[in-house]
């Protein structure tokens, strides 16, 4: 069941039991190995984002890894091996088209097909993101979960703060723009009131298809996607 936005007026302290620390260590160790594979073959610096970066993991936590710039999907897939599923996703017509590789053990590796906007990069900082050095050093970072609750790591677990009604303060703590804070509150509260709205584009790939060739086909057939790409690369029509 999806987590619903929560209006939290007081701070709340959460203490982790030993099994939580053990689970966090296991997930981070696995994430680090995958990130090192990507770093050595594609020469980029991927980041793990979400609960593994913040520390508030559960037994159902995915390992979400993002690459913040376009890369060769061939080299990436060569490093990671066979995927359980491959797809292209675009949340809205104006947002970046991303490739998703679904691996075993609830691992998802995502990468943009074209350049990210600053606010799209901020999305990952909003939720909490760490590179391999941060993971290996045991660092945990603050970030906002899908309940719209700010998770701030503490020595014994984490502290929870409300986001709704406190967008400016939370944005300042996370060093992101208040626009991304307001946007996330608007999107998630609307989703809660009207139900899941889905995504603009979701295109599964067959084994014989590459991300780049399918992205080109989509660009040729979808004027909205073509305009979005043109704006990112500075082309005018």
C-alpha positions in Angstrom: 0.0 0.0 0.0 1.3 3.5 -1.0 2.3 5.8 1.9 -0.1 8.7 2.3 0.9 12.3 3.1 0.9 13.0 6.8 0.4 16.3 8.5 2.9 16.2 11.4 2.7 19.1 13.9 5.3 17.8 16.4 8.7 16.2 16.0 8.9 12.5 16.5 11.9 10.4 17.5 12.4 6.9 16.0 14.9 4.5 17.6 16.3 1.7 15.5 16.7 -1.8 16.8 19.7 -3.9 15.9 17.9 -5.7 13.1 17.3 -2.3 11.4 21.0 -1.4 11.5 21.9 -4.9 10.1 19.3 -4.5 7.3 20.7 -1.0 6.5 24.2 -2.4 6.3 23.2 -5.2 4.0 21.3 -2.9 1.6 24.1 -0.4 1.5 26.7 -3.1 0.9 24.7 -4.4 -2.1 24.1 -0.8 -3.4 27.8 0.0 -3.1 28.8 -3.1 -5.2 26.4 -2.1 -8.0 27.5 1.5 -7.9 31.2 0.4 -8.2 30.3 -1.7 -11.3 28.8 1.4 -12.9 31.6 3.7 -11.9 34.3 1.4 -13.4 32.5 0.8 -16.7 30.7 4.0 -17.5 32.9 6.5 -15.7 30.1 8.3 -14.0 29.2 8.8 -10.3 25.8 7.2 -9.6 23.9 7.9 -6.4 21.6 5.8 -4.2 18.6 7.8 -3.2 15.6 7.5 -0.8 15.5 5.5 2.4 18.9 3.8 1.9 20.5 7.3 1.8 18.5 8.5 4.8 18.6 5.3 6.8 14.9 4.7 7.4 14.8 1.4 5.5 12.4 -1.5 5.8 12.3 -5.1 4.6 10.5 -3.9 1.5 12.9 -1.1 0.6 14.1 -0.9 -3.0 17.7 0.0 -3.9 17.1 3.0 -6.1 20.2 4.1 -8.0 20.2 7.2 -10.2 22.8 8.4 -12.8 22.4 12.1 -13.2 23.6 12.4 -16.8 22.9 10.5 -20.1 25.1 7.5 -20.5 25.6 4.7 -23.1 22.9 2.1 -22.2 25.0 -0.6 -23.9 27.9 0.0 -21.6 25.6 0.3 -18.6 23.8 -3.0 -19.3 27.1 -4.7 -20.1 28.3 -3.8 -16.6 25.1 -4.8 -14.8 24.2 -8.0 -16.7 20.7 -9.1 -17.7 17.8 -7.2 -16.3 14.5 -8.5 -15.2 12.7 -5.6 -17.0 13.7 -2.6 -19.1 11.5 0.4 -19.8 11.4 4.1 -20.7 9.4 6.3 -18.4 8.3 10.0 -18.7 6.3 11.3 -15.8 4.8 14.3 -17.7 5.4 15.7 -21.3 7.7 18.4 -19.9 9.9 16.1 -17.8 12.9 14.1 -18.7 12.6 10.7 -20.4 14.4 8.1 -18.2 15.6 4.6 -18.8 14.9 2.1 -15.9 16.7 -1.2 -15.4 15.1 -3.6 -12.9 17.6 -6.0 -11.5 17.3 -8.8 -8.9 16.9 -8.1 -5.2 14.7 -5.0 -5.8 17.4 -3.0 -7.5 16.3 -0.2 -9.9 19.0 1.7 -11.9 17.7 4.8 -13.7 19.4 7.2 -16.1 18.1 10.2 -18.1 18.0 10.0 -21.9 18.6 13.7 -22.2 19.9 16.5 -19.9 18.2 16.9 -16.5 16.9 20.4 -15.4 18.1 21.7 -12.1 14.8 21.0 -10.4 14.9 17.4 -11.6 18.3 17.0 -10.0 16.9 18.7 -6.8 14.3 15.9 -6.7 16.9 13.4 -5.6 18.4 15.8 -3.0 14.9 16.4 -1.7 14.5 12.6 -1.0 18.1 12.2 0.1 21.0 11.0 -2.1 24.5 9.6 -1.5 27.4 8.5 -3.7 29.6 5.4 -3.0 32.0 7.4 -0.7 29.1 8.5 1.4 27.8 4.9 1.7 31.2 3.5 2.5 31.8 6.1 5.2 28.4 5.3 6.9 27.0 8.7 6.2 23.3 9.2 6.4 21.6 12.3 5.0 18.3 14.1 5.6 15.5 13.8 3.1 11.7 13.7 2.7 9.8 10.4 2.4 6.6 9.7 0.5 4.5 10.6 3.6 5.9 14.2 3.2 7.8 13.7 6.4 11.4 15.0 6.8 13.7 12.3 8.0 16.8 13.7 9.9 19.3 11.0 11.0 20.2 10.9 14.7 22.8 8.7 16.5 20.0 6.2 17.6 17.8 6.4 14.5 16.1 9.5 13.1 13.9 12.4 13.9 10.7 13.1 11.9 9.4 16.6 11.1 6.3 17.7 9.2 6.7 19.2 5.7 3.2 20.4 4.9 3.0 24.0 6.1 6.8 24.1 6.6 8.0 24.0 3.0 10.3 27.0 3.4 12.1 25.6 6.5 12.5 22.1 5.0 13.8 23.5 1.7 16.4 25.5 3.6 17.5 22.4 5.6 17.9 20.3 2.5 19.5 23.2 0.5 16.9 22.9 -2.3 14.6 25.6 -3.8 11.3 26.2 -2.1 9.7 25.5 -5.6 10.6 21.8 -5.4 9.2 21.6 -1.9 5.9 23.2 -3.0 5.8 21.0 -6.1 6.3 17.7 -4.2 3.6 18.7 -1.6 1.2 19.6 -4.4 1.9 16.4 -6.4 1.6 14.0 -3.5 -1.4 15.6 -1.8 -3.2 15.7 -5.1 -2.3 12.0 -5.8 -3.7 11.2 -2.4 -7.0 13.0 -3.0 -7.7 11.8 -6.6 -5.8 8.5 -6.6 -2.7 7.6 -8.5 -2.5 9.6 -11.7 0.0 7.4 -13.5 2.7 8.6 -15.8 2.6 10.2 -19.3 4.7 7.5 -21.0 5.7 4.0 -20.0 7.3 2.0 -22.8 8.6 -1.5 -21.9 11.5 -2.6 -24.1 12.0 -6.0 -25.7 15.3 -7.8 -25.5 16.3 -6.8 -29.0 15.6 -3.1 -28.5 18.0 -0.5 -27.2 17.0 2.5 -25.1 18.5 4.9 -27.6 16.7 3.5 -30.6 13.3 3.4 -28.9 13.8 6.9 -27.5 14.5 8.1 -31.1 11.3 6.4 -32.3 9.3 8.1 -29.5 10.9 11.4 -30.3 10.0 11.1 -34.0 6.3 10.2 -33.2 5.6 12.4 -30.2 5.7 16.2 -30.8 5.5 16.9 -27.1 8.6 14.8 -26.3 10.4 16.3 -29.3 9.7 19.9 -28.1 10.9 18.9 -24.6 14.2 17.5 -26.0 14.7 20.6 -28.3 14.3 22.9 -25.3 16.9 20.9 -23.3 19.5 21.0 -26.0 18.7 24.6 -27.1 17.2 23.9 -30.5 14.5 26.0 -31.9 11.8 25.0 -34.3 
